[in-house]
Amino acid sequence: MEGIKSLESLPEQVKDSIGKEFGSLNDLYRRIFDINHSERMAHRQRDQKAISACEQELLDIEDKLEELGAEDGRDITTAIASDYGDLVVKETIDNLNKHLARQGTDFESMRKYLRSFGA
């Protein structure tokens, strides 16, 4: 998971500062992960106020990370957002596979079939 790798690759002094500010690297990771989840749910509900609040919270974290010595806070939040996105995609494919299994096929078979038409 890229988000954890990006946090672990930070200089020790920065990691120590993050630990003092956020509790631990894992606590920071979970917080950013949870914000991404909240933002996704807000998008589903078309709750612009909640979306804006999530975006602002991420910006605040990015600024704080840079104050603590991280070169680019956005790199960190983006890597963690990517981890979250990977799990969402995996969940979606798993759900699709359950549906397709009832039809006697699966995601990979359908993808190969669609690609044979140039899709």
Secondary structure, 3 states (H helix, E strand, C coil): CHHHHHHHCCCHHHHHHHHHHHCCHHHHHHHHHHHHHHHHHHHHHCCHHHHHHHHHHHHHHHHHHHHCCCCCHHHHHHHHHHHHHHHHHHHHHHHHHHHHHHCCCCHHHHHHHHHCCCC
